[in-house]
Amino acid sequence: MKPKDQSTTKTRIFGPVPSRRLGLSLGVDLIPVKTCTYDCLYCQVGRTTRRQTRRSGFVPVEQVLAELEKRLETVTPDFITLSGSGEPTLYSRMGELVAGIRKRSEGRIALITNGSLLWRDQVRKGIVGVDLILPTLCTVFEQTFQVIHRPASNLRLERIIEGIKRLRREFKRDLFLEVMLLRGLNDSERELEGLKRVIAEISPDRIQLNTVVRPPNDPAALPLDSSRMKEIKSFFGPSAEVIASVEPGGVERSGEPPETTVLEMARRRPVRIVDVAKVLNRSRAEMKDLLEGLVRQGALRRGSHAGEIFYYHRTESEQ
């Protein structure tokens, strides 16, 4: 069955948003919520409702490029980032899209991927035109892989690791490998030594160490504290860095109504007052009033995680 065209129900370009890794990032979201190869414990987008490895042209390339071209009239991001509500390499027209972006922008293009499909030749061929690829590798043990990522049934870690290695051999631009660290799951001496060995074989330009900083998909995803993250950074060596949280300030205002920008952000991840203040270049007090107003209207709901207040996009069933 042909997948339903999502282009009329969802804006494909979001942001720009402040990224811990990419500065000011203009997002390109190609995948229906929540379609992914994994159902990760730590995912901030929520539970995967369509877990699959079959690729599809979920939205017309022309539609995405038209939206992007219009957005670039008002913003100049540090990166145009292929990411969003699911695994972007599930998009079967990725090569066409990257070529189209190149014709419309001189900016850098990044791809944030879980790395699960890089063993496929067609997937790697479709992404060689980007400037920076950020795949994820959290463990080198199959049992831990299954617990953390809850992958589609036909995915095995050995093949995924080989796919990342093939990409490293073929891709001549920047490759930053993300390691998402979860307390009690992949932070043991055995886990870290295994990761260090395989990462040395991959030889990424950077190792980016991350942990849970936003409300996760599953409460079993527990964060590491800052001292432990620093220890692990030292263990991995000079190419490793702990990804820091974004600090507020200094982003140009979007031409869109602020409510639209906030709802598009919250659709893809829970947001804090500081997040939307950064994006819209407005005071925290003003953004608190805006967010609370959207809560009263039923568009957002409020929740807490790790002592901070987050605002979540309400699904149709919740409204």
LONU-409900 format. One record per residue (C-alpha): x, y, z. Coordinates in nm, 3 decimals, always signed. Example, Ala and Ser with C-alpha at 12.3 -4.5 7.8 and 13.67 -1.06 7.14 Angstrom:
<atoms>
+---------+---------+---------+
:      xx :      yy :      zz :
+---------+---------+---------+
:  +1.230 :  -0.450 :  +0.780 :
:  +1.367 :  -0.106 :  +0.714 :
+---------+---------+---------+
</atoms>
This chain:
<atoms>
+---------+---------+---------+
:      xx :      yy :      zz :
+---------+---------+---------+
:  +0.000 :  +0.000 :  +0.000 :
:  +0.129 :  +0.346 :  -0.089 :
:  +0.198 :  +0.552 :  +0.224 :
:  -0.031 :  +0.843 :  +0.290 :
:  +0.110 :  +1.175 :  +0.170 :
:  +0.194 :  +1.366 :  +0.486 :
:  +0.289 :  +1.691 :  +0.314 :
:  -0.047 :  +1.859 :  +0.364 :
:  -0.067 :  +1.778 :  +0.735 :
:  +0.280 :  +1.860 :  +0.858 :
:  +0.534 :  +2.136 :  +0.801 :
:  +0.856 :  +1.977 :  +0.682 :
:  +1.090 :  +2.264 :  +0.767 :
:  +1.128 :  +2.360 :  +1.132 :
:  +1.339 :  +2.609 :  +1.321 :
:  +1.594 :  +2.739 :  +1.315 :
:  +1.658 :  +2.586 :  +1.655 :
:  +1.971 :  +2.604 :  +1.872 :
:  +2.149 :  +2.271 :  +1.855 :
:  +2.403 :  +2.139 :  +2.101 :
:  +2.609 :  +2.014 :  +1.807 :
:  +2.526 :  +2.226 :  +1.505 :
:  +2.477 :  +2.581 :  +1.624 :
:  +2.172 :  +2.734 :  +1.458 :
:  +2.007 :  +2.444 :  +1.278 :
:  +1.724 :  +2.458 :  +1.024 :
:  +1.560 :  +2.117 :  +1.037 :
:  +1.423 :  +1.915 :  +0.747 :
:  +1.179 :  +1.651 :  +0.871 :
:  +1.109 :  +1.383 :  +0.610 :
:  +0.942 :  +1.111 :  +0.814 :
:  +0.588 :  +1.073 :  +0.955 :
:  +0.562 :  +1.073 :  +1.334 :
:  +0.683 :  +0.832 :  +1.468 :
:  +0.827 :  +0.611 :  +1.196 :
:  +1.166 :  +0.461 :  +1.277 :
:  +1.384 :  +0.154 :  +1.260 :
:  +1.422 :  +0.169 :  +1.639 :
:  +1.206 :  +0.233 :  +1.945 :
:  +1.485 :  +0.369 :  +2.167 :
:  +1.445 :  +0.391 :  +2.543 :
:  +1.589 :  +0.742 :  +2.544 :
:  +1.408 :  +0.895 :  +2.245 :
:  +1.266 :  +1.240 :  +2.319 :
:  +1.012 :  +1.219 :  +2.033 :
:  +0.816 :  +0.938 :  +2.201 :
:  +0.727 :  +0.576 :  +2.129 :
:  +0.771 :  +0.445 :  +1.777 :
:  +0.431 :  +0.371 :  +1.624 :
:  +0.563 :  +0.250 :  +1.287 :
:  +0.877 :  +0.040 :  +1.332 :
:  +1.010 :  -0.053 :  +0.989 :
:  +1.317 :  -0.083 :  +0.766 :
:  +1.135 :  -0.043 :  +0.432 :
:  +1.223 :  +0.291 :  +0.273 :
:  +0.962 :  +0.515 :  +0.111 :
:  +0.915 :  +0.857 :  -0.048 :
:  +0.694 :  +0.976 :  +0.234 :
:  +0.666 :  +1.331 :  +0.099 :
:  +0.741 :  +1.474 :  -0.249 :
:  +1.093 :  +1.614 :  -0.287 :
:  +0.949 :  +1.916 :  -0.466 :
:  +0.727 :  +1.997 :  -0.168 :
:  +1.018 :  +1.986 :  +0.076 :
:  +1.241 :  +2.199 :  -0.145 :
:  +0.969 :  +2.460 :  -0.199 :
:  +0.920 :  +2.492 :  +0.178 :
:  +1.295 :  +2.513 :  +0.233 :
:  +1.346 :  +2.777 :  -0.035 :
:  +1.079 :  +2.997 :  +0.121 :
:  +1.226 :  +2.954 :  +0.469 :
:  +1.577 :  +3.044 :  +0.350 :
:  +1.446 :  +3.383 :  +0.242 :
:  +1.423 :  +3.485 :  +0.609 :
:  +1.692 :  +3.283 :  +0.794 :
:  +2.058 :  +3.195 :  +0.749 :
:  +2.130 :  +2.881 :  +0.953 :
:  +2.467 :  +2.731 :  +1.038 :
:  +2.340 :  +2.395 :  +0.911 :
:  +2.046 :  +2.258 :  +0.717 :
:  +1.987 :  +1.940 :  +0.914 :
:  +1.813 :  +1.624 :  +0.793 :
:  +1.653 :  +1.485 :  +1.108 :
:  +1.314 :  +1.513 :  +1.279 :
:  +1.035 :  +1.275 :  +1.379 :
:  +1.192 :  +0.943 :  +1.274 :
:  +1.494 :  +0.788 :  +1.103 :
:  +1.571 :  +1.012 :  +0.802 :
:  +1.748 :  +0.744 :  +0.597 :
:  +1.409 :  +0.573 :  +0.560 :
:  +1.341 :  +0.846 :  +0.302 :
:  +1.403 :  +0.681 :  -0.035 :
:  +1.460 :  +1.006 :  -0.231 :
:  +1.741 :  +1.135 :  -0.012 :
:  +1.991 :  +1.172 :  -0.298 :
:  +1.750 :  +1.392 :  -0.497 :
:  +1.678 :  +1.600 :  -0.191 :
:  +2.043 :  +1.663 :  -0.109 :
:  +2.112 :  +1.765 :  -0.469 :
:  +1.814 :  +2.001 :  -0.458 :
:  +1.933 :  +2.163 :  -0.135 :
:  +2.276 :  +2.219 :  -0.292 :
:  +2.114 :  +2.414 :  -0.578 :
:  +1.927 :  +2.639 :  -0.335 :
:  +2.179 :  +2.701 :  -0.061 :
:  +2.552 :  +2.737 :  -0.009 :
:  +2.510 :  +2.638 :  +0.355 :
:  +2.635 :  +2.318 :  +0.512 :
:  +2.413 :  +2.009 :  +0.524 :
:  +2.410 :  +1.767 :  +0.818 :
:  +2.244 :  +1.429 :  +0.861 :
:  +2.152 :  +1.299 :  +1.207 :
:  +2.095 :  +0.924 :  +1.178 :
:  +2.077 :  +0.627 :  +1.410 :
:  +2.302 :  +0.445 :  +1.161 :
:  +2.078 :  +0.140 :  +1.135 :
:  +2.055 :  +0.135 :  +0.752 :
:  +2.408 :  +0.237 :  +0.655 :
:  +2.489 :  -0.121 :  +0.555 :
:  +2.267 :  -0.068 :  +0.249 :
:  +2.458 :  +0.059 :  -0.054 :
:  +2.167 :  +0.276 :  -0.175 :
:  +2.140 :  +0.449 :  +0.160 :
:  +2.510 :  +0.541 :  +0.162 :
:  +2.498 :  +0.659 :  -0.200 :
:  +2.210 :  +0.891 :  -0.118 :
:  +2.392 :  +1.076 :  +0.161 :
:  +2.746 :  +1.120 :  +0.027 :
:  +2.661 :  +1.477 :  -0.079 :
:  +2.614 :  +1.609 :  +0.276 :
:  +2.889 :  +1.784 :  +0.474 :
:  +2.850 :  +1.615 :  +0.812 :
:  +2.703 :  +1.280 :  +0.915 :
:  +2.625 :  +1.205 :  +1.279 :
:  +2.544 :  +0.836 :  +1.331 :
:  +2.482 :  +0.675 :  +1.670 :
:  +2.657 :  +0.379 :  +1.828 :
:  +2.567 :  +0.300 :  +2.189 :
:  +2.703 :  -0.052 :  +2.238 :
:  +2.889 :  -0.333 :  +2.061 :
:  +2.693 :  -0.609 :  +2.235 :
:  +2.379 :  -0.747 :  +2.072 :
:  +2.192 :  -0.801 :  +2.397 :
:  +2.247 :  -0.442 :  +2.511 :
:  +2.160 :  -0.318 :  +2.162 :
:  +1.824 :  -0.495 :  +2.179 :
:  +1.747 :  -0.350 :  +2.524 :
:  +1.838 :  +0.012 :  +2.442 :
:  +1.711 :  +0.042 :  +2.086 :
:  +1.432 :  -0.219 :  +2.057 :
:  +1.503 :  -0.241 :  +1.682 :
:  +1.297 :  -0.377 :  +1.394 :
:  +1.317 :  -0.756 :  +1.393 :
:  +1.548 :  -0.782 :  +1.089 :
:  +1.822 :  -0.557 :  +1.228 :
:  +2.138 :  -0.696 :  +1.386 :
:  +2.416 :  -0.496 :  +1.545 :
:  +2.705 :  -0.666 :  +1.364 :
:  +2.568 :  -0.556 :  +1.025 :
:  +2.500 :  -0.202 :  +1.154 :
:  +2.857 :  -0.162 :  +1.278 :
:  +2.989 :  -0.284 :  +0.944 :
:  +2.769 :  -0.027 :  +0.772 :
:  +2.919 :  +0.256 :  +0.977 :
:  +3.268 :  +0.130 :  +0.891 :
:  +3.183 :  +0.123 :  +0.520 :
:  +3.051 :  +0.477 :  +0.541 :
:  +3.374 :  +0.592 :  +0.707 :
:  +3.578 :  +0.441 :  +0.422 :
:  +3.361 :  +0.601 :  +0.152 :
:  +3.269 :  +0.935 :  +0.307 :
:  +3.551 :  +1.190 :  +0.292 :
:  +3.390 :  +1.471 :  +0.491 :
:  +3.314 :  +1.502 :  +0.863 :
:  +3.182 :  +1.204 :  +1.061 :
:  +3.091 :  +1.259 :  +1.426 :
:  +2.988 :  +0.946 :  +1.617 :
:  +2.735 :  +0.992 :  +1.897 :
:  +2.741 :  +0.762 :  +2.199 :
:  +2.425 :  +0.789 :  +2.412 :
:  +2.516 :  +0.677 :  +2.762 :
:  +2.253 :  +0.533 :  +2.996 :
:  +2.318 :  +0.453 :  +3.360 :
:  +2.323 :  +0.082 :  +3.433 :
:  +2.293 :  -0.018 :  +3.067 :
:  +2.603 :  +0.077 :  +2.867 :
:  +2.832 :  +0.255 :  +3.115 :
:  +3.011 :  -0.048 :  +3.260 :
:  +3.383 :  -0.117 :  +3.208 :
:  +3.299 :  -0.403 :  +2.969 :
:  +3.065 :  -0.186 :  +2.761 :
:  +3.303 :  +0.109 :  +2.742 :
:  +3.608 :  -0.102 :  +2.653 :
:  +3.412 :  -0.271 :  +2.375 :
:  +3.296 :  +0.064 :  +2.240 :
:  +3.645 :  +0.210 :  +2.252 :
:  +3.785 :  -0.081 :  +2.050 :
:  +3.521 :  -0.061 :  +1.776 :
:  +3.523 :  +0.319 :  +1.762 :
:  +3.899 :  +0.306 :  +1.704 :
:  +3.830 :  +0.081 :  +1.404 :
:  +3.570 :  +0.327 :  +1.272 :
:  +3.798 :  +0.629 :  +1.334 :
:  +3.537 :  +0.909 :  +1.343 :
:  +3.650 :  +1.271 :  +1.343 :
:  +3.484 :  +1.320 :  +1.681 :
:  +3.323 :  +1.107 :  +1.952 :
:  +3.026 :  +1.293 :  +2.097 :
:  +2.919 :  +1.166 :  +2.439 :
:  +2.558 :  +1.227 :  +2.530 :
:  +2.314 :  +1.127 :  +2.801 :
:  +1.946 :  +1.183 :  +2.879 :
:  +1.874 :  +1.556 :  +2.912 :
:  +1.508 :  +1.564 :  +2.803 :
:  +1.212 :  +1.347 :  +2.903 :
:  +1.283 :  +1.003 :  +2.753 :
:  +1.055 :  +0.752 :  +2.584 :
:  +1.098 :  +0.511 :  +2.876 :
:  +1.177 :  +0.582 :  +3.244 :
:  +1.439 :  +0.306 :  +3.230 :
:  +1.660 :  +0.552 :  +3.039 :
:  +1.859 :  +0.707 :  +3.325 :
:  +2.120 :  +0.982 :  +3.280 :
:  +2.481 :  +0.985 :  +3.393 :
:  +2.598 :  +1.273 :  +3.612 :
:  +2.853 :  +1.525 :  +3.489 :
:  +3.147 :  +1.377 :  +3.681 :
:  +3.091 :  +1.033 :  +3.526 :
:  +3.059 :  +1.188 :  +3.180 :
:  +3.395 :  +1.361 :  +3.230 :
:  +3.554 :  +1.031 :  +3.336 :
:  +3.426 :  +0.859 :  +3.022 :
:  +3.545 :  +1.148 :  +2.807 :
:  +3.897 :  +1.101 :  +2.945 :
:  +3.870 :  +0.726 :  +2.882 :
:  +3.788 :  +0.776 :  +2.512 :
:  +4.069 :  +1.026 :  +2.462 :
:  +4.124 :  +1.362 :  +2.289 :
:  +3.870 :  +1.310 :  +2.008 :
:  +3.587 :  +1.273 :  +2.261 :
:  +3.367 :  +1.556 :  +2.384 :
:  +3.069 :  +1.581 :  +2.615 :
:  +2.784 :  +1.753 :  +2.434 :
:  +2.691 :  +2.061 :  +2.635 :
:  +2.344 :  +2.206 :  +2.679 :
:  +2.249 :  +2.508 :  +2.469 :
:  +2.257 :  +2.842 :  +2.647 :
:  +2.001 :  +3.111 :  +2.561 :
:  +2.053 :  +3.423 :  +2.353 :
:  +2.126 :  +3.568 :  +2.014 :
:  +1.901 :  +3.415 :  +1.748 :
:  +1.719 :  +3.623 :  +1.488 :
:  +1.342 :  +3.628 :  +1.518 :
:  +1.146 :  +3.409 :  +1.284 :
:  +0.896 :  +3.564 :  +1.044 :
:  +0.633 :  +3.309 :  +1.148 :
:  +0.380 :  +3.371 :  +1.427 :
:  +0.549 :  +3.266 :  +1.754 :
:  +0.271 :  +3.016 :  +1.829 :
:  +0.344 :  +2.834 :  +1.503 :
:  +0.716 :  +2.812 :  +1.575 :
:  +0.658 :  +2.686 :  +1.929 :
:  +0.409 :  +2.418 :  +1.822 :
:  +0.640 :  +2.293 :  +1.546 :
:  +0.925 :  +2.266 :  +1.799 :
:  +0.709 :  +2.083 :  +2.052 :
:  +0.578 :  +1.847 :  +1.785 :
:  +0.929 :  +1.706 :  +1.752 :
:  +1.055 :  +1.721 :  +2.111 :
:  +0.945 :  +1.854 :  +2.450 :
:  +1.054 :  +2.216 :  +2.497 :
:  +1.147 :  +2.438 :  +2.789 :
:  +1.089 :  +2.810 :  +2.827 :
:  +1.460 :  +2.871 :  +2.767 :
:  +1.443 :  +2.681 :  +2.436 :
:  +1.170 :  +2.892 :  +2.283 :
:  +1.318 :  +3.214 :  +2.424 :
:  +1.640 :  +3.129 :  +2.240 :
:  +1.469 :  +3.052 :  +1.910 :
:  +1.235 :  +3.353 :  +1.912 :
:  +1.485 :  +3.596 :  +2.069 :
:  +1.233 :  +3.701 :  +2.333 :
:  +1.234 :  +3.719 :  +2.711 :
:  +1.169 :  +3.411 :  +2.921 :
:  +0.876 :  +3.586 :  +3.090 :
:  +0.712 :  +3.650 :  +2.753 :
:  +0.769 :  +3.291 :  +2.644 :
:  +0.631 :  +3.153 :  +2.969 :
:  +0.310 :  +3.348 :  +2.904 :
:  +0.296 :  +3.211 :  +2.548 :
:  +0.351 :  +2.850 :  +2.654 :
:  +0.102 :  +2.867 :  +2.937 :
:  -0.151 :  +3.019 :  +2.698 :
:  -0.105 :  +2.723 :  +2.463 :
:  -0.156 :  +2.491 :  +2.760 :
:  -0.485 :  +2.663 :  +2.841 :
:  -0.592 :  +2.630 :  +2.477 :
:  -0.521 :  +2.256 :  +2.490 :
:  -0.244 :  +2.267 :  +2.227 :
:  +0.032 :  +2.180 :  +2.475 :
:  +0.052 :  +1.997 :  +2.806 :
:  +0.293 :  +2.065 :  +3.090 :
:  +0.513 :  +1.805 :  +3.259 :
:  +0.835 :  +1.778 :  +3.459 :
:  +1.156 :  +1.584 :  +3.412 :
:  +1.473 :  +1.596 :  +3.625 :
:  +1.342 :  +1.900 :  +3.810 :
:  +1.266 :  +2.104 :  +3.496 :
:  +0.934 :  +2.199 :  +3.338 :
:  +0.877 :  +2.078 :  +2.980 :
:  +0.593 :  +2.149 :  +2.741 :
:  +0.468 :  +1.862 :  +2.524 :
:  +0.267 :  +1.872 :  +2.202 :
:  -0.074 :  +1.715 :  +2.253 :
:  -0.169 :  +1.436 :  +2.018 :
:  -0.508 :  +1.440 :  +1.845 :
:  -0.635 :  +1.181 :  +2.093 :
:  -0.538 :  +1.406 :  +2.386 :
:  -0.703 :  +1.719 :  +2.247 :
+---------+---------+---------+
</atoms>
